[in-house]
Structure formats: structure tokens, C-alpha cells
Amino acid sequence: MAPMVHGLEAEYSGRVKFSYLDADDPNTDAFQRELGFAYQPEFYIVDADGKVLKKLIGFISEAEFRSTLNEYLQ
């Protein structure tokens, strides 16, 4: 999924900030618990205040990912 996500990151540059969490890094454990992280891959749509607007779990098609991003950009 990484190539698809990186492609969307380039496409939405300047409109969406993509951040990546290393689930194997123990320094992220508290943040993972706060998010309710349980499965890889998981994607979170988060507003400017850090509020999780939507959580996507598992394989997400590029079309579904793009549709979700567009929904929250409107």
C-alpha cells in the first residue's frame, strides 16, 4: 500500500499533511493507545486540532482513499 499512499501524498501536497507512525517504535505506544491502534494498516483522517474524523482499517483501495480525502477537503 505504501506506493499508493505516497502517490496520494504527492497528489494532495499542500492540501493534506501525511504523517507516518512507526507501530514498532515503543516511543509511539502512548499515541497508539490514544488512537485505539490495533491493526496494520490503519489510516486516520485528523483535523487541524488533532481530532480523529475517520479511521480506515485494513486494505483501502486508491479510489476509496481518494474519495475519503475529497470528502473531508470540501
C-alpha positions in Angstrom: 0.0 0.0 0.0 3.0 2.3 0.5 3.4 3.2 -3.2 -0.3 4.1 -3.4 -0.2 6.2 -0.2 3.0 8.0 -1.3 1.3 8.7 -4.7 -1.7 10.3 -2.9 0.7 12.2 -0.7 2.3 13.8 -3.8 -1.1 14.4 -5.4 -2.6 16.1 -2.3 0.6 18.0 -1.4 -0.2 21.4 0.1 -3.8 20.3 0.9 -3.3 17.3 3.1 -0.4 16.6 5.5 0.5 12.9 5.6 2.3 11.7 8.8 3.5 8.2 9.5 3.6 6.3 12.8 6.1 3.6 13.3 4.0 1.0 15.2 7.1 -0.9 16.2 8.7 2.1 17.9 8.0 1.9 21.7 8.1 5.7 21.8 4.7 5.8 20.0 2.9 3.3 22.4 1.0 6.1 24.2 -0.1 7.7 21.0 -1.1 4.3 19.6 -3.3 3.6 22.7 -4.8 7.1 22.4 -5.8 6.4 18.8 -7.0 2.9 19.5 -4.5 1.4 17.1 -4.8 -2.3 16.8 -4.2 -3.4 13.2 -1.9 -2.7 10.3 -2.6 -0.8 8.1 -4.7 1.8 9.8 -5.3 5.3 8.4 -6.7 8.3 10.3 -8.2 11.4 8.9 -7.4 14.0 11.6 -8.4 17.7 11.6 -6.1 20.6 12.4 -7.0 20.3 16.1 -5.9 16.7 16.2 -9.5 15.3 16.4 -9.9 12.0 14.6 -12.6 12.4 12.0 -12.4 9.0 10.4 -10.5 5.7 10.9 -9.9 3.4 8.0 -8.8 -0.1 8.8 -7.1 -2.7 6.5 -6.7 -2.6 2.8 -8.2 0.6 1.3 -8.4 1.0 -2.5 -6.9 4.1 -4.0 -10.4 5.2 -5.2 -11.8 4.8 -1.6 -8.9 6.6 -0.1 -9.2 9.5 -2.6 -12.9 9.7 -2.1 -12.4 9.9 1.7 -9.8 12.6 1.4 -12.0 14.6 -1.0 -15.0 14.3 1.4 -13.1 16.0 4.2 -11.5 18.6 1.9 -14.8 20.0 1.0 
